[in-house]
Amino acid sequence: MRVLHFFKTYWPDTFGGVERTIHAIAKGTAQYGVQSDVLSLSQAPLQNSREFDGHSAYKAKLDLEFASTGFSREVFGRFRELSEKADVVHYHFPWPMMDIVHLTSHLRRPTIVTYHSDIVKQRMLLQLYKPLMHRFLRSVDKIVATSPNYAATSDVLQRYRDKTTVIPLGLDEADYPPAPADVKTRWRERFPRPFFLFVGVLRYYKGVHILLKAARQTKLDILLIGEGPMEASLRAYAQEHRLGNVHFLGALPDSDKTALLELSTGFVFPSHLRSEAFGLSLVEAAMFGKPMISCEIGTGTSFVNTHEKTGLVVKPNDPLGLATAIKRLGENHGESLRFGHQARDAYLEKFRASDMAGHYARLYNPVS
């Protein structure tokens, strides 16, 4: 069986949460006899079309971007060419350009869409896009939500309950080999005190500005891995308020990230808006057996992190609540260990990439 995945970006151009999910599905379903192709946009389509972990990453020329949406003239032909070879087309929502390509292609293949997120930021443009969006969602055969929480709280998904199923996102532990001893030693010497870790792109909905306000109310170290459009303003705030316990580490190699996950006291994830639909970084923390702190935003974050079981869930946009949770886990070693063990159990039970891949392989077969 051949499956074509279609999304606006993919490796090597970008490798964020959706891209990592596509990669895990493509890699994991191979053992079920599924051959995967991925089509995305790129400013350098020739150079960036290549093989990746047993599947093919194809590119069409990116012409322009507007409101986080990439547009391409070339993609219509590339999609037609690749979809004709596929048994199933697997879309990854949201991306309005994808809807247009699908609806104009007169596709005669079974279709699945993984619904990663509602459109939250572009509310004005959403009103213009809604007719196209619903026409697209009505036309596909199956819709996959990434958590029962999101399926229950998304007004859009509620309209398509009859063809929506839930398949949680998962990660492969084999992609996270233990950190070399010298790397761990280097980080342990640099940060000898207990610390909490954040990993993610520094975007508006990640709530890092709220975390910095919380950091003013605790002496515990907070390490931030990642870069992004909010970085300059966040650094300026930390400097202005002399937050010596906040450390911006930028983007790090995987071995360094793994070392810090292993060494951390806990994981803090302050995303405060529904744009954070799941939070794969939380799955990483659970995989490493770390207690988690997150916010209740009605999405998959509270599916990964269960309050008082795998960590603590606080109100969104609440610096005092975040600070209180950080201090509680930092000061209660036994409780932190218990939450961490239960987070690890939750990963093994619900968030392994092999389980996700198996669910998708079974979904592909009946559709095809």
C-alpha positions as CSV (number, residue, x, y, z in Angstrom):
1,M,0.0,0.0,0.0
2,R,1.2,3.5,-0.8
3,V,0.2,6.6,1.2
4,L,0.8,10.2,0.3
5,H,1.0,12.6,3.2
6,F,0.4,16.3,2.3
7,F,1.3,19.2,4.5
8,K,2.7,22.7,4.1
9,T,6.2,22.0,5.5
10,Y,8.4,19.0,6.1
11,W,12.0,17.9,6.7
12,P,14.6,19.2,5.9
13,D,12.9,22.6,5.6
14,T,11.3,22.4,9.0
15,F,10.7,19.7,11.6
16,G,8.1,20.9,14.1
17,G,5.4,18.9,15.9
18,V,3.3,18.1,12.8
19,E,6.3,17.2,10.8
20,R,7.6,14.9,13.5
21,T,4.2,13.2,13.6
22,I,4.2,12.6,9.9
23,H,7.7,11.2,10.2
24,A,6.7,8.9,13.0
25,I,3.6,7.6,11.0
26,A,5.6,7.1,7.9
27,K,8.4,5.3,9.7
28,G,6.1,3.2,11.9
29,T,3.6,2.1,9.3
30,A,6.4,0.7,7.1
31,Q,6.4,-2.5,9.2
32,Y,2.7,-2.9,8.0
33,G,3.7,-2.8,4.4
34,V,2.9,0.9,3.9
35,Q,5.2,2.9,1.5
36,S,4.9,6.6,2.4
37,D,5.6,9.7,0.4
38,V,5.4,13.2,1.8
39,L,4.6,16.3,-0.3
40,S,5.3,19.8,1.0
41,L,6.4,23.2,-0.1
42,S,10.0,24.5,-0.1
43,Q,12.0,27.5,-1.3
44,A,14.6,25.0,-2.6
45,P,12.5,22.1,-4.0
46,L,15.2,20.4,-5.9
47,Q,17.8,20.4,-3.2
48,N,15.3,19.4,-0.4
49,S,13.6,16.6,-2.2
50,R,15.2,13.5,-0.8
51,E,14.9,10.1,1.0
52,F,14.3,10.2,4.7
53,D,14.2,7.2,7.0
54,G,12.7,4.9,4.4
55,H,10.3,7.3,2.8
56,S,10.4,10.0,0.1
57,A,10.1,13.7,0.9
58,Y,9.0,15.6,-2.3
59,K,8.8,19.4,-2.6
60,A,6.9,21.9,-4.7
61,K,8.1,25.5,-5.1
62,L,6.9,27.8,-2.4
63,D,5.8,31.1,-4.1
64,L,4.7,33.2,-1.1
65,E,3.5,33.0,2.5
66,F,0.6,34.9,4.0
67,A,-1.0,34.5,7.5
68,S,1.1,31.3,8.1
69,T,-0.1,29.8,4.8
70,G,2.2,28.8,2.1
71,F,1.1,29.1,-1.6
72,S,2.4,27.4,-4.6
73,R,1.4,27.1,-8.3
74,E,3.6,24.1,-8.9
75,V,2.0,22.1,-6.1
76,F,-1.2,21.3,-8.1
77,G,0.8,19.3,-10.7
78,R,3.0,17.6,-8.1
79,F,0.0,16.6,-6.1
80,R,-1.8,15.2,-9.1
81,E,1.3,13.2,-10.1
82,L,1.9,11.7,-6.6
83,S,-1.7,11.1,-5.7
84,E,-2.2,9.0,-8.8
85,K,0.4,6.6,-7.5
86,A,-1.1,6.5,-4.0
87,D,-3.7,4.2,-2.5
88,V,-4.6,6.6,0.2
89,V,-4.1,10.4,0.6
90,H,-3.4,11.5,4.1
91,Y,-3.9,15.3,4.7
92,H,-2.7,17.2,7.8
93,F,-5.0,20.1,8.8
94,P,-4.9,23.1,8.9
95,W,-3.5,24.5,5.7
96,P,-6.0,26.3,3.3
97,M,-3.8,25.7,0.3
98,M,-4.3,22.0,0.8
99,D,-8.0,22.4,0.7
100,I,-7.9,24.2,-2.6
101,V,-5.6,21.5,-4.1
102,H,-7.8,18.7,-2.9
103,L,-11.0,20.2,-4.2
104,T,-9.7,21.1,-7.6
105,S,-7.9,17.8,-8.2
106,H,-11.0,15.7,-8.6
107,L,-9.2,13.0,-6.5
108,R,-10.5,9.5,-6.8
109,R,-8.6,8.1,-3.8
110,P,-9.6,7.4,-0.2
111,T,-8.8,10.3,2.0
112,I,-7.9,10.8,5.7
113,V,-7.2,14.1,7.4
114,T,-5.4,14.3,10.8
115,Y,-6.9,17.4,12.5
116,H,-4.0,18.8,14.4
117,S,-5.6,22.1,15.5
118,D,-8.4,24.6,15.1
119,I,-7.5,27.9,13.5
120,V,-7.1,30.2,16.5
121,K,-5.0,33.2,15.6
122,Q,-6.4,34.4,12.2
123,R,-10.0,34.8,13.4
124,M,-11.0,37.4,10.8
125,L,-9.6,35.4,8.0
126,L,-11.3,32.3,9.4
127,Q,-14.7,33.8,8.6
128,L,-13.6,34.0,4.9
129,Y,-12.1,30.6,5.0
130,K,-14.9,28.7,6.7
131,P,-16.9,27.8,3.6
132,L,-13.8,26.3,2.0
133,M,-12.8,24.6,5.2
134,H,-16.2,22.9,5.7
135,R,-16.4,21.9,2.0
136,F,-13.0,20.2,2.4
137,L,-13.8,18.5,5.7
138,R,-17.2,17.2,4.3
139,S,-15.4,15.7,1.3
140,V,-12.8,13.6,3.1
141,D,-13.6,10.0,4.2
142,K,-12.1,10.0,7.7
143,I,-11.0,12.6,10.2
144,V,-8.6,11.8,13.0
145,A,-8.4,13.9,16.2
146,T,-5.2,13.7,18.3
147,S,-6.9,13.5,21.7
148,P,-10.4,12.9,23.0
149,N,-10.1,16.3,24.8
150,Y,-9.7,18.1,21.4
151,A,-12.5,16.1,19.8
152,A,-14.8,17.1,22.6
153,T,-14.0,20.8,22.7
154,S,-13.5,21.7,19.0
155,D,-16.6,23.3,17.5
156,V,-15.5,22.2,14.1
157,L,-14.9,18.6,15.0
158,Q,-18.3,18.4,16.7
159,R,-19.9,18.8,13.2
160,Y,-18.1,15.7,11.9
161,R,-18.5,13.3,14.9
162,D,-19.8,10.6,12.7
163,K,-16.5,10.2,10.8
164,T,-14.1,11.3,13.5
165,T,-11.9,8.9,15.4
166,V,-9.1,9.6,18.0
167,I,-5.5,8.4,17.5
168,P,-3.1,10.0,20.1
169,L,0.2,11.3,18.9
170,G,3.2,9.2,19.8
171,L,7.0,9.2,19.9
172,D,9.6,6.5,19.3
173,E,12.0,6.0,22.2
174,A,14.6,4.7,19.8
175,D,14.9,8.2,18.4
176,Y,16.1,9.4,21.9
177,P,19.3,7.5,22.7
178,P,20.8,8.1,26.2
179,A,23.0,11.2,26.4
180,P,26.7,10.6,26.4
181,A,28.2,10.7,29.9
182,D,30.5,13.7,29.1
183,V,27.5,15.7,27.8
184,K,25.6,15.1,31.0
185,T,28.6,16.0,33.1
186,R,29.0,19.2,31.2
187,W,25.4,20.3,31.8
188,R,25.4,19.0,35.4
189,E,28.4,21.2,36.2
190,R,26.8,24.2,34.5
191,F,23.5,23.7,36.4
192,P,24.2,21.9,39.6
193,R,20.9,23.0,41.3
194,P,17.5,21.5,40.6
195,F,15.9,23.0,37.5
196,F,12.7,22.9,35.4
197,L,12.9,22.6,31.7
198,F,10.8,24.1,28.8
199,V,11.3,22.9,25.2
200,G,9.5,24.5,22.3
201,V,9.5,27.2,19.6
202,L,9.2,30.6,21.3
203,R,5.8,31.5,19.8
204,Y,3.0,33.7,21.1
205,Y,0.8,30.8,22.3
206,K,3.6,29.0,24.2
207,G,3.0,31.2,27.3
208,V,6.7,31.7,28.0
209,H,6.0,35.3,28.9
210,I,3.8,34.0,31.6
211,L,6.5,31.6,32.7
212,L,8.9,34.5,33.0
213,K,6.5,36.3,35.3
214,A,6.2,33.1,37.4
215,A,10.0,32.9,37.5
216,R,10.1,36.2,39.5
217,Q,8.3,34.4,42.3
218,T,10.7,31.4,42.6
219,K,14.4,31.0,42.9
220,L,14.4,27.6,41.1
221,D,16.3,27.6,37.8
222,I,14.2,27.5,34.6
223,L,16.0,26.4,31.4
224,L,14.5,27.3,28.0
225,I,15.4,25.2,24.9
226,G,14.3,26.7,21.6
227,E,14.2,29.8,19.6
228,G,11.5,31.7,17.7
229,P,9.7,35.0,17.0
230,M,9.2,35.9,20.7
231,E,12.8,35.4,21.7
232,A,14.0,39.0,21.6
233,S,11.1,40.3,23.7
234,L,11.4,37.5,26.2
235,R,15.1,38.1,26.6
236,A,14.5,41.8,27.0
237,Y,11.9,41.1,29.8
238,A,14.3,38.7,31.6
239,Q,17.1,41.3,31.4
240,E,14.8,44.1,32.6
241,H,13.7,42.1,35.6
242,R,17.1,40.6,36.3
243,L,15.9,37.0,36.1
244,G,19.1,35.3,36.9
245,N,17.3,32.0,37.3
246,V,16.0,32.0,33.7
247,H,18.5,30.6,31.1
248,F,17.9,30.9,27.3
249,L,19.8,28.0,25.7
250,G,18.6,28.5,22.1
251,A,18.3,25.5,19.8
252,L,20.4,22.5,21.0
253,P,21.6,19.3,19.4
254,D,19.5,16.2,20.3
255,S,22.2,14.9,22.7
256,D,22.1,18.1,24.7
257,K,18.3,18.1,24.9
258,T,18.3,14.5,26.0
259,A,20.9,15.2,28.7
260,L,18.8,18.1,30.1
261,L,15.6,16.0,30.0
262,E,17.4,13.3,32.0
263,L,18.8,15.8,34.5
264,S,15.7,18.0,35.0
265,T,13.6,18.0,38.1
266,G,10.5,18.5,36.0
267,F,9.0,19.9,32.8
268,V,7.0,23.1,32.5
269,F,4.7,23.8,29.6
270,P,2.9,27.1,30.0
271,S,0.9,27.2,26.7
272,H,-2.2,29.2,27.3
273,L,-4.1,29.2,24.0
274,R,-5.9,26.5,22.0
275,S,-3.2,26.9,19.3
276,E,-1.4,24.4,21.5
277,A,-3.4,21.4,20.4
278,F,-1.4,18.6,21.9
279,G,2.2,19.3,23.0
280,L,4.6,16.7,21.8
281,S,7.2,18.1,24.2
282,L,5.0,16.8,27.0
283,V,5.2,13.3,25.5
284,E,9.0,13.7,25.5
285,A,8.8,14.6,29.2
286,A,6.5,11.6,30.0
287,M,8.8,9.3,28.0
288,F,11.7,10.4,30.3
289,G,9.6,9.9,33.4
290,K,9.4,13.6,34.4
291,P,6.6,15.3,36.3
292,M,4.9,17.9,34.2
293,I,3.3,21.3,34.7
294,S,0.8,22.5,32.1
295,C,-2.3,24.6,31.7
296,E,-5.9,23.7,31.3
297,I,-6.8,24.9,27.8
298,G,-9.2,22.2,26.7
299,T,-6.8,20.5,24.4
300,G,-4.5,17.4,24.3
301,T,-2.1,18.9,26.9
302,S,-4.5,17.8,29.7
303,F,-4.7,14.4,28.0
304,V,-1.0,13.9,28.2
305,N,-0.6,15.5,31.6
306,T,-3.3,14.4,34.1
307,H,-3.7,16.6,37.1
308,E,-2.4,15.1,40.4
309,K,-1.3,11.9,38.5
310,T,1.5,12.7,36.1
311,G,2.0,16.3,37.3
312,L,0.0,19.5,37.9
313,V,-2.4,21.3,35.7
314,V,-3.0,25.0,36.5
315,K,-5.2,27.8,35.1
316,P,-3.9,29.4,31.9
317,N,-2.3,32.9,32.0
318,D,-1.7,32.5,35.8
319,P,1.9,33.3,36.8
320,L,1.2,32.7,40.5
321,G,-0.3,29.3,39.7
322,L,2.7,28.3,37.7
323,A,5.1,29.5,40.3
324,T,3.2,27.6,43.0
325,A,3.3,24.4,41.0
326,I,7.0,24.8,40.3
327,K,7.8,25.4,44.0
328,R,5.6,22.4,45.0
329,L,7.3,19.9,42.7
330,G,10.7,21.4,43.5
331,E,10.3,21.1,47.2
332,N,8.5,17.7,47.3
333,H,11.0,15.1,45.9
334,G,8.8,12.1,46.7
335,E,5.8,13.5,45.0
336,S,7.8,14.5,41.9
337,L,9.2,11.0,41.7
338,R,5.7,9.5,41.9
339,F,4.3,11.8,39.3
340,G,7.3,11.0,37.1
341,H,6.9,7.3,37.4
342,Q,3.2,7.6,36.5
343,A,4.1,9.9,33.5
344,R,6.4,7.1,32.2
345,D,3.6,4.6,32.6
346,A,1.2,6.9,30.7
347,Y,3.8,7.1,27.9
348,L,4.0,3.4,27.6
349,E,0.3,3.0,27.7
350,K,-0.9,5.7,25.3
351,F,1.9,7.6,23.5
352,R,4.3,5.2,21.8
353,A,4.9,5.8,18.1
354,S,4.4,2.1,17.4
355,D,0.9,2.2,18.8
356,M,0.0,5.3,16.8
357,A,1.4,3.7,13.6
358,G,-0.6,0.6,14.2
359,H,-3.8,2.5,14.5
360,Y,-3.1,4.4,11.3
361,A,-2.2,1.2,9.4
362,R,-5.6,-0.3,10.4
363,L,-7.3,2.9,9.4
364,Y,-5.7,2.9,6.0
365,N,-6.7,-0.7,5.2
366,P,-10.5,-0.4,5.5
367,V,-10.5,2.9,3.7
368,S,-8.5,1.6,0.8
